Amino acid sequence: MSRQLDGMGQSFEEPFLPLIPPQGDEDEASPVALPGRLPSYISDHRQRLRDRFTQGGGQALPDYELLELVLFRAIPRQDVKPLARLLLDTFGDFNRVVSASPARLQMVKGAGPAVVLELKLVEAAAQRMMRSRVIQKPLLSSWDALLDYCHTAMSHRETEQFRVLFLDRKNVLIADEEQAKGTVDHVPVYPREIVKRALELNASALILVHNHPSGDPTPSDADLSMTAQVQDACAALGLVLHDHLIIGKSRELSFRAQGFL
């Protein structure tokens, strides 16, 4: 039996639940009733949160309560409020909790595989919804949707990520690919590989995107130098580099808008 302390110094327990082998599908548990009943104060609290969400949506709940709703499925027999608050204290806000790496999440006491799975499902769903607004659409006329997608996918990451958006002759997004991952302040980028991939996809134009985990999207000297190298490589092959976006926590910087391109 696992034990944790909540913010008031009181313990809460998550009993081990029996696993009954499913029939025919090893990925799903059989729909059997779990033993015991939740204490009324927990079940009533859960129902109140569900009702508030149903009536007012996510904006009706603060971060910790929205996170509780996500955790209900992962931890069905326990008060999840202490874990929700611990996750927020560790990572800062709801978005950073959901986008934290599985390894980092599992370092938080009480966040086991089931919790990580639920959080990663939320992250994947959010990214897929935002991506559907831009893929196979003319990007230059869907700029706000593109920025929303980039912020959803990248603004809360703890390490740098470099993506390239490949466009066709009509500036329709035909591919969105992660080129590299790095550290908190550096990501390796190879201009030759970027233009090689553009030719493989029969792309006509590119948009570069990377994030700054510090939250400040101001470009570094390395960012400026790398962008100039990519622009030169594109020009040599008749490709257009439309922009390079740096995504910060609450705002982004456009190289085109700032006169760097």
C-alpha positions, 0 to 999 in steps of 0.5 A: 500500500502506497502512502503520501502526505498532502499539504496539511501533513495528512496521509492518503492511501491508494490501495492496490486493486486486483487485476483480472486478466481480460478475455481476448484483449491484453490491452484492456481490463475487464469491466468488473466492479472494483471492491469498496466504495469511495468515501463520500467526501471524495465522491461528492467532490468529484461529482461537484467538479464534473458538474462545474466542468459540464456547466461552465467548461474548463474556464470555470475551473482553476488549474489544480481542479482541471488537473484533478479531473484528468487524474480521476481516471488514472487514480480512481480510489484516492483523493487526487488533490494533493497530487494535482497541487504537487504537480503544479508546484513542481512544473508551474502551470497546467500546460507545463504539467501536461507537456513535461516529459514522462521521465520528469513526471515520474520523478514526482511522488505519486505520478505513476505510469497511469498518471503519465498516460492520462497526461500524455493523452491530453497533450497529444489530443491538444496538439492534434486538434491544433495541428488539424487547423493548419495541415493541408491549409495555406499557412500564410492566410492561417497565420494565427492558427499556425501560431496557436499550434506552435505555442501548444506544441512547443512553448512549455517544453523544458528543452529546445526543439527545432521544427521545419514546416514544409510548404508547396507552391501554393504555401499549403503545409504539406509536412511538419517535422521535428528536425532536432531536440537539444538542451535548455539553451541549444539545439543542433541544426544542419542546414544541408539536411533541411534543404535535402528534406525539402527536396525529398518532399518536393516542397517549395518553401519553408518556415523554421520554428524553435522554442526557447525554454527560458520563455524569452524569444529574443534570438541568440547570435547562434540563431541568427547565424543558423538562419542565415545559413539555411536562407543561403542553402534555400536560395541556392536551390530555389527554395523560399524561407518565409520565416523563422519563428522563436516560440517563448512562453507567452509570445513569439518572435518572427524573423521576418517581422523583425527584419532579420529576413 
